[in-house]
């Protein structure tokens, strides 16, 4: 895929940061010294880590140059590193590995989480939040449109989209033997957006990218118009034109 767009992502910064705050609220550390924000994006999640732990060294890690540029401008006092989480390893002494809405994009991420947790010292924490919405109408519509012959013939890979997350029990069995305590839970957000076009705008910077990145500008516009029409049918407007985007998310907090 092309590089991530920080500007597009931040159009919904308040909504995207709320799950990050909810995840951080469950981290049972009083005074961590070294924190890594994995998949830090434009620094919105890094910022709340700095606010809660002002005396800690907070390092942001991301694969996107554009996201890292925005993060460095936002938090010049922090260190930001470009890396692929598939093979990234935390330096010794990490107290908190924190990740908001990133590992769903990492291939075989369950094995990666096992590796990261194994390398932590006793008492350190791995805290992860991932969207668990691949079977929501928003994502079913992407795949249905991509499977239409007009689009599938352009790039068959677009019919795949993002894989479903493993079940909570799969995470439990994989991670619990490696830690002293493990909490796993789901939360279903109802993000209030200003109409079906706003829903399309939301996913343009994330889940729609594998579908639209290979397309020309004209093809992309046609795909997004078809997608917005399906969103309008799947998510009825409220009395004031607002659309409630149901958004399930999976949370994991593991204490080594």
C-alpha positions as CSV (number, residue, x, y, z in Angstrom):
1,X,0.0,0.0,0.0
2,X,1.0,3.6,-0.3
3,X,2.1,5.5,2.7
4,X,-0.5,6.4,5.4
5,X,-1.9,9.9,5.4
6,X,-1.7,11.5,8.8
7,X,-3.8,14.4,7.7
8,X,-6.7,12.1,6.6
9,X,-6.3,10.1,9.8
10,X,-6.5,13.1,12.1
11,X,-9.8,14.3,10.6
12,X,-11.4,12.1,13.3
13,X,-8.8,12.6,16.0
14,X,-11.1,12.8,19.0
15,X,-13.0,9.6,18.0
16,X,-9.8,7.7,17.3
17,X,-8.1,8.8,20.5
18,X,-11.0,7.8,22.8
19,X,-10.2,4.0,22.6
20,X,-6.5,4.9,23.2
21,X,-7.5,6.7,26.5
22,X,-9.7,3.8,27.5
23,X,-6.9,1.4,27.0
24,X,-4.4,3.5,28.9
25,X,-6.9,3.8,31.8
26,X,-6.5,0.0,32.4
27,X,-2.7,0.0,32.5
28,X,-1.8,-0.8,36.1
29,X,1.6,1.0,36.2
30,X,2.3,3.9,38.5
31,X,5.7,5.1,37.4
32,X,7.0,3.3,34.3
33,X,10.4,4.6,33.2
34,X,10.4,3.5,29.5
35,X,7.3,3.3,27.3
36,X,7.1,2.4,23.6
37,X,4.0,3.5,21.6
38,X,3.8,0.8,18.9
39,X,2.1,2.1,15.8
40,X,2.2,5.6,17.2
41,X,0.7,7.2,14.0
42,X,0.7,11.0,14.1
43,X,1.4,11.1,17.9
44,X,-2.1,11.4,19.3
45,X,-1.7,8.3,21.3
46,X,1.8,9.2,22.3
47,X,0.5,12.5,23.6
48,X,-1.8,10.9,26.1
49,X,1.1,8.6,27.3
50,X,3.2,11.6,27.9
51,X,0.4,13.4,29.8
52,X,-0.1,10.4,32.1
53,X,3.5,9.6,32.6
54,X,5.4,12.9,32.3
55,X,8.6,11.5,33.9
56,X,8.9,8.5,31.6
57,X,10.9,8.2,28.4
58,X,8.2,7.7,25.7
59,X,9.3,6.4,22.3
60,X,7.0,6.2,19.3
61,X,7.4,3.5,16.7
62,X,5.8,3.5,13.3
63,X,6.4,2.3,9.7
64,X,4.9,5.4,8.0
65,X,7.2,8.4,7.3
66,X,4.3,10.8,7.0
67,X,2.9,9.7,10.4
68,X,6.3,10.1,12.0
69,X,6.8,13.5,10.6
70,X,3.5,14.7,12.1
71,X,4.4,13.0,15.4
72,X,7.8,14.7,15.6
73,X,6.3,18.1,15.0
74,X,3.6,17.4,17.6
75,X,5.9,16.1,20.3
76,X,9.5,17.3,19.6
77,X,10.6,16.2,23.1
78,X,9.9,12.6,22.2
79,X,11.9,10.1,20.2
80,X,10.2,8.5,17.2
81,X,11.6,5.5,15.3
82,X,10.7,4.1,11.9
83,X,10.4,0.3,12.1
84,X,8.2,-2.6,11.0
85,X,6.6,-4.3,14.0
86,X,6.8,-7.6,12.4
87,X,10.4,-7.9,13.4
88,X,10.9,-5.0,15.8
89,X,12.1,-5.8,19.3
90,X,11.9,-3.7,22.4
91,X,15.3,-2.7,24.0
92,X,15.9,-4.2,27.4
93,X,14.2,-2.4,30.3
94,X,10.9,-1.6,28.6
95,X,8.1,-1.1,31.2
96,X,5.2,-0.6,28.9
97,X,4.5,-1.7,25.3
98,X,1.4,0.2,24.3
99,X,-0.4,-0.1,20.9
100,X,-3.7,1.6,19.8
101,X,-5.3,0.2,16.5
102,X,-2.1,-1.1,14.9
103,X,-1.6,-4.8,15.3
104,X,-4.6,-5.7,13.2
105,X,-2.4,-4.7,10.2
106,X,0.6,-6.8,11.3
107,X,0.8,-10.2,9.6
108,X,0.6,-13.1,12.1
109,X,0.3,-10.6,14.9
110,X,-0.5,-13.1,17.5
111,X,2.9,-14.6,17.2
112,X,4.4,-11.1,17.3
113,X,2.5,-10.3,20.5
114,X,3.8,-13.6,22.0
115,X,7.4,-12.6,21.1
116,X,7.1,-9.1,22.5
117,X,5.5,-10.3,25.7
118,X,8.1,-13.0,26.2
119,X,10.9,-10.5,26.0
120,X,9.5,-8.2,28.7
121,X,10.8,-8.2,32.2
122,X,8.5,-9.3,35.1
123,X,5.9,-6.7,36.0
124,X,6.1,-5.0,32.6
125,X,2.9,-4.5,30.6
126,X,1.8,-5.2,27.0
127,X,-1.4,-3.2,26.3
128,X,-3.1,-3.5,22.9
129,X,-6.3,-2.3,21.3
130,X,-7.5,-3.4,17.8
131,X,-10.6,-2.8,15.8
132,X,-12.7,-6.0,15.6
133,X,-15.1,-4.8,12.9
134,X,-14.4,-6.9,9.8
135,X,-17.9,-8.3,9.8
136,X,-19.6,-5.0,10.4
137,X,-21.7,-3.5,7.5
138,X,-18.9,-1.0,6.9
139,X,-16.4,-3.7,6.0
140,X,-18.8,-6.1,4.3
141,X,-19.6,-3.3,1.9
142,X,-16.0,-2.9,1.0
143,X,-15.6,-6.6,0.1
144,X,-18.9,-6.8,-1.7
145,X,-18.0,-3.9,-4.0
146,X,-14.5,-5.2,-4.5
147,X,-15.8,-8.6,-5.5
148,X,-17.9,-7.1,-8.3
149,X,-16.2,-8.0,-11.6
150,X,-15.4,-4.3,-12.5
151,X,-13.1,-4.0,-9.5
152,X,-11.9,-7.6,-9.0
153,X,-10.5,-7.6,-12.5
154,X,-8.4,-4.5,-11.8
155,X,-6.7,-5.9,-8.7
156,X,-7.8,-9.3,-7.3
157,X,-6.1,-8.6,-4.0
158,X,-8.6,-5.9,-3.2
159,X,-11.2,-8.6,-2.6
160,X,-9.3,-9.8,0.5
161,X,-9.3,-6.8,2.8
162,X,-8.1,-7.1,6.4
163,X,-8.3,-10.6,8.0
164,X,-10.7,-11.2,10.9
165,X,-9.1,-11.1,14.4
166,X,-8.6,-14.4,16.2
167,X,-11.2,-15.1,18.9
168,X,-10.6,-13.9,22.5
169,X,-10.0,-17.5,23.5
170,X,-7.2,-17.8,21.0
171,X,-5.5,-14.7,22.4
172,X,-6.0,-16.1,26.0
173,X,-4.4,-19.5,25.2
174,X,-1.5,-17.8,23.3
175,X,-0.7,-15.1,25.9
176,X,-1.8,-16.3,29.3
177,X,1.0,-18.9,29.7
178,X,3.5,-16.0,29.2
179,X,2.2,-13.6,31.8
180,X,1.1,-13.3,35.4
181,X,-2.3,-11.6,34.6
182,X,-4.3,-11.2,31.4
183,X,-7.4,-9.1,30.8
184,X,-9.3,-9.3,27.5
185,X,-12.5,-7.4,26.7
186,X,-14.6,-6.0,23.9
187,X,-16.1,-2.5,23.7
188,X,-18.7,-1.3,21.1
189,X,-18.4,2.4,20.3
190,X,-21.1,4.4,18.6
191,X,-19.1,7.1,16.9
192,X,-21.4,10.0,16.0
193,X,-20.4,11.1,12.5
194,X,-21.9,13.8,10.2
195,X,-23.5,11.6,7.6
196,X,-22.6,8.7,5.4
197,X,-19.9,10.7,3.6
198,X,-18.1,11.1,6.9
199,X,-18.1,7.3,7.4
200,X,-16.4,7.0,4.0
201,X,-13.9,9.7,5.0
202,X,-13.2,7.8,8.2
203,X,-12.3,4.6,6.5
204,X,-10.4,6.2,3.6
205,X,-7.4,6.5,5.8
206,X,-7.6,3.0,7.2
207,X,-9.6,0.0,6.1
208,X,-10.5,1.2,2.6
209,X,-6.8,1.7,1.7
210,X,-6.2,-1.8,0.3
211,X,-9.2,-1.4,-1.9
212,X,-8.7,2.0,-3.3
213,X,-4.9,2.5,-3.4
214,X,-4.4,0.4,-6.6
215,X,-7.1,2.5,-8.4
216,X,-6.8,5.5,-10.6
217,X,-8.3,8.8,-9.4
218,X,-11.4,8.2,-11.6
219,X,-11.8,4.6,-10.5
220,X,-11.3,5.6,-6.8
221,X,-14.0,8.2,-7.0
222,X,-16.4,5.6,-8.5
223,X,-15.6,3.0,-5.9
224,X,-16.1,5.5,-3.0
225,X,-19.4,6.7,-4.5
226,X,-20.6,3.1,-4.6
227,X,-19.4,2.6,-1.0
228,X,-21.0,5.7,0.3
229,X,-24.3,4.6,-1.2
230,X,-24.1,1.3,0.7
231,X,-23.2,3.0,3.9
232,X,-26.2,5.3,3.6
233,X,-28.4,2.2,3.3
234,X,-26.7,0.3,6.2
235,X,-26.5,3.2,8.7
236,X,-29.7,5.3,8.8
237,X,-29.4,8.9,9.7
238,X,-30.6,10.1,13.1
239,X,-33.1,13.0,13.4
240,X,-30.3,15.6,13.0
241,X,-28.5,13.9,10.1
242,X,-25.9,12.2,12.3
243,X,-24.9,8.7,11.5
244,X,-23.9,6.3,14.4
245,X,-21.0,4.2,13.3
246,X,-21.0,1.0,15.4
247,X,-17.4,0.1,16.0
248,X,-16.4,-3.0,18.0
249,X,-12.8,-3.0,19.5
250,X,-10.8,-5.7,21.2
251,X,-8.6,-4.8,24.2
252,X,-5.8,-6.8,25.7
253,X,-3.7,-5.9,28.8
254,X,-1.0,-8.5,29.7
255,X,1.2,-8.2,32.8
256,X,4.4,-10.2,32.4
